[in-house]
Amino acid sequence: MWHKFFDQFEFLSELMQKFDLLCLKTESDEMPADVVQSTEEGIRLFYVPSLLKKQDDETVCKDQTVASQSKVILYIDFNGFLPEGIFYRLVVRLLQWSQNRKGYEPRLFYQRAKLFVDESHEMIVRILPEKRSCIEVTIKLATVESCSDEEDEEDDVELDPATCKMLWNLLDEHLQYLGRNWMKRISYGFYIPCKFCKNTDCLKLERCIAAKKCVLCNETHKGMRIKRIKYLFGECRTKTEPLLLSNAGQESPKGKKRKNEKERRQHKKQKVSGITINDFKSMLLVVSDYWKKHGNISMLKVLLRQFKCKVGVGEIEKKDDVISLFELLIGSGDCSCEEFSVIFEAVKICGLDGVYRKIKQIESFDSFPFKDSISTFSVYRRKLIKFGKNLKEESIQKIVFFHQDLNVHDVDKWHLILALEDKGIIKDDERSMNDFVKSLRKIGLNNDADILEKPL
């Protein structure tokens, strides 16, 4: 490859890495001794997924059959059009992520990749042969060869929900990044297989999580139970997690649950008594108009990534007006005419308190008690907003220069934060934030680092 342009190899390889066309192969325990010696001598190896050819014997790249409870399949459907270049770029980004986790080497085939996730899980990503505008993602338990039958543990056949949610977020974030750079007019959605039809765009993942017990097939109108999907990707309770503790002679757990739920709804109605649906809609329009004039929609997108597990990063990024972002919260059940504190918390965090005067002009809100307490948004999200508000142009340029792998130019403070999250440089965990704070101090941005380090 490029043997005629070897004198320009460094430039070409850096260019291809910048455009997610290849990535450097890192050293691993599986490397043959002669390969390890070559890398130590300065010879580098690269993964270039788009150069892989179709196998004559397709059984070479097939995995052994595993129990259904040991895996879960997701479809990423691109509404009839998926350029192969998008798939290969996604694979390259996933390769980099997988290699950083220090597991086994990735297994690459034509339009297919098997990747290490952790000691217990692995992920297979491929273009679906029967529908080439769809990517099939299989999250499965890692294959373990036991020494004897006694070591088989039948209890450990289910996937870890935290891992499934993490991989869903990872895929969505990478696709969102690619969307901003390579497929601005291409849309996609996450779906689960429907047992009643073969359509890959029948049961949307977000729809399944929001449902109570089952969802209807769009074609046959038959109901499919989605308890396991809610367990793996949603926030539903498991059998091992008691709903309520009850003593002998008292109400049953189910009875208490119904009673508490009824009391909770009554409490909400009392708290917002007099708020009509029309006044609720009027309030959203007032906040939306005020935000357009005095706020920043990208700042709101940074904040609303709090709900990315429910609505998806891609859905948030596609919206180009405030009211559409609020509608996402209504659709996910996080905002309604009975409970809309999330709107006022967003207003408070983003510093748009001036809108309260306009809201009070709406009849139902003329004596509404606006509170300063924040309970919906995490400390991490609130610190990001505070960090963004204080970022200066000089600081933005230094961060972009230091993190050159961001591949962004001429961005504002909020798009910089979105890019940092998409790249995984900042995440809602202590280690990532500490590393980012250290990088800020290295380039002399001590005031910006203090914002993220000190308590709110």
C-alpha positions in Angstrom: 0.0 0.0 0.0 1.4 3.4 -1.1 4.8 1.8 -2.1 5.1 4.5 -4.7 4.6 7.2 -2.2 6.6 5.9 0.7 8.3 9.3 1.2 4.9 10.7 2.1 3.8 7.8 4.3 3.6 9.8 7.5 1.4 12.5 5.9 -0.9 9.9 4.3 -1.2 7.7 7.4 -2.0 10.7 9.6 -4.5 11.9 7.1 -6.3 8.5 7.1 -6.3 8.4 10.8 -7.8 11.8 11.0 -10.6 10.7 8.7 -11.2 7.4 10.7 -10.0 5.2 7.8 -7.4 3.3 9.7 -6.0 3.0 13.2 -2.8 1.9 14.8 -2.5 -1.7 16.0 -1.4 -1.7 19.6 0.8 -4.3 21.1 -1.0 -7.2 22.8 -0.2 -10.6 24.4 -1.5 -12.4 21.2 1.1 -10.9 19.0 3.7 -13.3 17.6 7.3 -12.8 18.9 8.6 -11.6 15.5 5.8 -9.0 15.2 6.5 -7.7 18.7 10.2 -7.4 17.8 9.2 -5.5 14.7 7.1 -3.1 16.6 9.9 -2.5 19.1 12.2 -1.7 16.1 9.8 1.1 15.0 7.7 -0.9 12.5 4.0 0.0 12.9 1.0 -2.0 12.0 -2.4 -0.6 11.1 -6.0 -1.9 10.8 -7.7 -0.8 7.6 -11.2 -2.5 7.7 -12.2 -1.2 4.3 -9.5 -3.2 2.5 -10.8 -6.6 3.7 -12.1 -8.9 1.0 -15.1 -11.2 1.0 -14.3 -14.7 2.2 -14.9 -17.6 -0.3 -15.7 -19.8 2.7 -18.1 -17.7 4.9 -18.0 -20.3 7.7 -14.5 -18.9 8.6 -16.0 -15.8 10.1 -19.0 -17.4 11.7 -19.2 -17.8 15.5 -20.5 -20.8 17.3 -24.2 -20.8 18.3 -24.8 -19.5 21.8 -27.9 -19.5 24.0 -30.4 -16.7 23.4 -30.1 -15.5 27.0 -26.3 -15.1 26.5 -26.7 -12.5 23.8 -28.8 -9.6 22.7 -29.1 -8.2 19.2 -29.7 -4.6 18.2 -30.3 -3.2 14.7 -29.1 0.2 13.6 -31.4 1.0 10.7 -30.4 3.8 8.4 -33.8 4.2 6.6 -32.8 2.6 3.3 -29.3 4.2 2.8 -26.0 3.3 4.5 -22.8 4.3 2.8 -20.1 1.6 3.4 -17.7 4.4 4.4 -19.8 5.2 7.5 -19.7 1.5 8.6 -15.9 1.3 8.2 -15.4 4.6 10.1 -17.6 3.3 12.9 -15.5 0.1 13.0 -12.2 2.0 13.2 -13.5 4.1 16.1 -14.7 1.0 17.9 -11.3 -0.7 17.2 -9.5 2.2 19.0 -11.9 1.9 21.9 -11.6 -1.9 22.2 -7.8 -1.9 22.0 -7.7 0.6 24.9 -9.5 -1.9 27.1 -6.4 -4.2 26.8 -8.2 -7.4 25.9 -7.8 -9.9 23.0 -7.0 -8.6 19.5 -10.0 -7.7 17.4 -11.2 -10.3 14.8 -11.9 -8.5 11.5 -13.6 -9.9 8.4 -15.3 -8.4 5.4 -17.9 -5.9 6.7 -17.8 -7.6 10.1 -15.8 -7.1 13.4 -15.7 -9.0 16.6 -14.4 -6.8 19.5 -13.4 -7.2 23.1 -15.6 -5.4 25.6 -14.4 -6.8 28.9 -13.6 -10.1 30.5 -17.2 -11.2 30.3 -18.5 -9.5 27.2 -17.8 -9.1 23.5 -19.5 -7.3 20.6 -20.0 -8.3 17.0 -20.7 -5.5 14.5 -21.6 -6.3 10.9 -23.6 -5.0 7.9 -26.7 -7.2 7.6 -26.4 -9.2 4.4 -30.1 -9.3 3.7 -30.5 -5.5 4.3 -27.4 -3.5 3.5 -28.8 -0.3 5.0 -28.7 -1.9 8.5 -26.0 -2.6 10.9 -26.5 -5.6 13.2 -24.9 -5.4 16.7 -24.6 -8.5 18.8 -23.7 -8.1 22.5 -22.8 -11.5 23.9 -21.1 -13.2 26.8 -17.4 -14.0 26.1 -16.7 -17.6 25.2 -15.2 -19.4 28.2 -13.7 -22.8 28.0 -14.1 -24.6 31.3 -11.8 -27.3 32.6 -14.6 -29.5 33.8 -18.4 -29.7 33.8 -18.4 -28.7 37.5 -17.0 -25.2 36.6 -20.1 -24.3 34.4 -22.2 -21.8 36.2 -25.7 -21.7 34.8 -26.5 -18.6 36.8 -24.1 -16.5 34.9 -25.8 -16.7 31.5 -27.4 -13.2 31.5 -25.7 -10.1 30.2 -24.8 -7.2 32.4 -27.3 -4.4 32.0 -24.7 -1.7 32.8 -22.5 -3.1 29.9 -25.5 -3.1 27.5 -26.4 0.5 28.3 -22.7 1.5 28.0 -22.4 -0.1 24.5 -25.7 1.5 23.4 -24.4 4.9 24.4 -21.0 4.2 22.9 -22.5 3.3 19.5 -24.9 6.3 19.6 -22.1 8.7 20.5 -19.8 7.5 17.7 -22.6 7.6 15.2 -23.5 11.1 16.3 -19.9 12.2 15.8 -19.9 10.7 12.4 -23.2 12.3 11.7 -21.9 15.7 12.4 -18.9 15.2 10.1 -19.9 12.7 7.4 -23.6 12.0 7.2 -25.5 15.2 8.1 -28.5 14.2 6.0 -28.5 10.5 7.0 -30.7 9.4 9.9 -30.7 6.2 11.9 -32.4 4.5 14.8 -31.8 1.7 17.2 -34.2 -1.3 17.0 -34.6 -4.8 18.4 -35.6 -7.9 16.4 -39.3 -8.5 16.1 -40.3 -12.1 16.4 -43.4 -11.6 14.3 -41.9 -9.9 11.2 -38.4 -9.7 9.6 -38.4 -5.9 9.5 -35.3 -4.3 11.1 -37.2 -1.0 11.7 -40.2 -2.4 13.5 -39.5 -2.1 17.2 -37.6 1.0 18.2 -35.4 0.5 21.3 -36.6 3.7 23.0 -40.2 2.7 22.4 -39.6 -0.7 24.0 -38.0 0.9 27.1 -40.9 3.3 27.5 -43.5 0.5 27.2 -44.9 -1.2 30.3 -45.1 -4.9 29.4 -45.2 -5.4 25.6 -45.1 -3.6 22.3 -47.1 -4.2 19.1 -45.5 -5.4 15.9 -46.1 -2.7 13.3 -47.0 -5.3 10.6 -48.9 -8.0 12.4 -50.1 -6.0 15.4 -49.3 -8.8 17.8 -47.8 -8.0 21.2 -44.2 -8.9 22.1 -43.0 -9.0 25.7 -40.0 -6.7 26.3 -39.2 -7.4 29.9 -35.6 -8.5 29.1 -35.0 -5.5 26.9 -36.2 -3.2 29.6 -33.9 -5.0 32.1 -30.8 -4.7 29.8 -31.3 -1.2 28.4 -33.9 0.5 30.6 -34.3 1.1 34.3 -36.9 -1.5 35.2 -36.5 -3.5 38.4 -35.3 -7.1 38.6 -36.6 -10.0 40.7 -33.7 -9.7 43.1 -34.5 -6.1 43.8 -37.3 -5.8 46.3 -39.8 -3.1 45.6 -40.9 -2.6 49.2 -40.2 -4.2 52.6 -43.2 -5.5 54.4 -43.8 -7.0 57.8 -46.1 -9.8 58.7 -49.7 -8.7 59.0 -49.2 -5.6 56.8 -50.2 -5.0 53.2 -48.6 -7.0 50.5 -45.7 -5.4 48.5 -48.0 -5.1 45.4 -50.7 -3.5 47.5 -48.3 -1.0 49.0 -46.9 -0.2 45.6 -50.3 0.6 44.2 -51.2 2.7 47.2 -47.9 4.6 47.2 -48.3 5.2 43.4 -51.8 6.5 43.9 -50.6 8.8 46.7 -47.7 10.0 44.5 -50.0 10.9 41.7 -52.3 12.8 44.1 -49.4 14.6 45.5 -48.3 15.7 42.1 -51.8 16.9 41.2 -52.0 19.0 44.4 -48.5 20.4 43.8 -49.5 21.7 40.3 -53.2 22.2 40.9 -54.8 24.5 38.4 -52.1 23.9 35.6 -54.1 23.1 32.5 -52.7 21.4 29.4 -53.1 24.6 27.4 -51.2 26.6 30.1 -48.5 23.9 30.1 -48.1 24.3 26.4 -48.1 28.1 26.7 -45.3 27.8 29.3 -43.2 25.7 27.0 -43.6 28.2 24.1 -42.7 31.1 26.4 -39.6 29.4 27.6 -38.7 28.3 24.0 -39.1 31.9 22.7 -37.1 33.3 25.6 -34.3 30.7 25.1 -34.0 31.7 21.4 -33.5 35.3 22.3 -31.3 35.1 25.4 -30.0 31.5 25.6 -28.0 29.0 23.5 -29.5 25.8 22.1 -26.2 24.0 22.1 -25.9 24.7 25.8 -29.3 23.1 26.3 -28.2 20.1 24.2 -25.2 19.6 26.5 -27.5 19.7 29.5 -30.1 17.3 28.0 -27.6 14.6 27.4 -28.6 13.7 30.9 -31.4 11.8 29.2 -29.3 10.2 26.4 -30.2 6.7 27.6 -33.9 7.4 27.1 -34.0 9.7 24.0 -30.6 9.0 22.4 -27.7 11.4 21.6 -28.6 11.3 17.9 -32.2 12.5 18.6 -30.9 15.4 20.7 -28.4 16.5 18.1 -31.0 16.3 15.2 -33.2 18.9 16.9 -32.6 22.5 15.8 -35.1 24.3 18.1 -35.8 24.4 21.8 -39.5 23.3 21.7 -38.4 20.1 19.8 -36.0 19.3 22.6 -38.7 19.8 25.2 -40.9 17.4 23.1 -38.2 14.7 23.5 -38.6 15.0 27.3 -42.4 14.8 27.0 -42.0 11.7 24.8 -39.6 10.0 27.3 -42.0 10.7 30.2 -39.7 13.2 31.9 -41.9 16.2 31.4 -45.7 16.6 31.5 -48.4 19.0 32.7 -48.3 17.2 36.0 -44.5 17.2 36.5 -42.4 19.8 34.7 -39.7 20.7 37.2 -37.1 19.6 34.6 -37.9 22.7 32.5 -37.4 25.1 35.4 -34.3 23.3 36.5 -32.9 23.7 33.0 -33.8 27.4 33.1 -32.1 27.8 36.5 -28.9 25.9 35.5 -28.5 27.8 32.2 -29.1 31.2 33.9 -32.3 32.3 32.2 -34.2 33.2 35.3 -35.6 36.2 33.6 -38.2 34.0 31.9 -40.1 33.6 35.2 -41.6 37.1 34.8 -43.1 36.1 31.5 -44.3 32.7 32.8 -46.1 34.4 35.6 -48.2 36.2 33.1 -49.9 32.8 32.3 -53.0 32.4 34.4 -52.1 29.1 36.0 -48.6 30.3 36.9 -49.4 33.7 38.4 -48.7 32.5 41.9 -46.6 29.4 41.2 -43.7 28.8 43.7 -40.5 28.7 41.6 -37.9 26.9 43.6 -34.1 27.0 43.4 -33.5 23.3 44.3 -32.0 21.0 41.6 -32.8 17.3 41.8 -33.0 16.1 38.2 -29.6 17.0 36.7 -26.4 15.4 38.0 -23.5 17.3 39.5 -21.5 16.3 36.4 -24.0 17.9 34.0 -24.2 21.1 36.1 -20.4 21.4 36.3 -20.2 21.0 32.5 -22.6 23.9 32.1 -20.7 26.1 34.6 -17.4 25.1 32.8 -18.8 26.1 29.4 -20.1 29.4 30.6 -16.7 30.4 31.9 -14.7 29.2 28.8 -13.0 31.9 26.9 -11.9 31.9 23.3 -8.2 31.5 24.3 -9.0 28.5 26.5 -11.0 26.9 23.6 -8.1 27.2 21.3 -5.6 25.7 23.8 -7.9 22.7 24.5 -8.4 22.1 20.8 -4.7 22.3 20.2 -3.9 19.9 23.1 -6.5 17.4 22.1 -5.8 17.3 18.4 -7.6 14.0 18.0 -10.9 15.9 18.4 -10.6 16.9 14.7 -12.6 20.0 15.2 -11.9 23.6 14.1 -13.5 26.9 14.7 -15.9 25.5 17.3 -17.7 27.4 20.1 -17.5 26.4 23.7 -20.6 24.1 23.7 -19.7 22.2 20.5 -16.2 21.7 22.1 -17.8 20.1 25.1 -20.0 17.9 22.9 -16.9 16.9 20.9 -15.0 16.1 24.2 -17.9 13.9 25.3 -18.2 12.2 21.9 -14.5 11.3 22.0 -14.7 10.0 25.5 -12.3 12.6 26.9 -14.8 13.7 29.5 -17.2 11.3 31.0 -19.3 11.1 34.2 -16.7 9.2 36.1 -14.1 10.3 38.5 -11.1 9.0 36.6 -12.0 10.6 33.3 -12.7 14.0 35.0 -9.4 13.8 36.9 -7.5 13.2 33.8 -9.2 16.1 32.0 -8.6 18.4 34.9 -4.9 17.5 34.8 -4.7 18.2 31.1 -6.3 21.6 31.7 -3.6 22.4 34.4 -0.9 21.3 32.0 -1.8 24.0 29.5 -2.3 26.7 32.2 -6.1 26.7 32.4 -6.1 26.5 36.2 -9.3 28.6 36.6 -11.2 26.3 34.2 -9.8 23.3 36.0 -11.0 24.7 39.4 -14.6 24.9 38.1 -14.6 21.1 37.4 -12.7 20.2 40.6 -14.4 22.3 43.3 -17.8 21.4 44.7 -20.8 23.3 43.3 
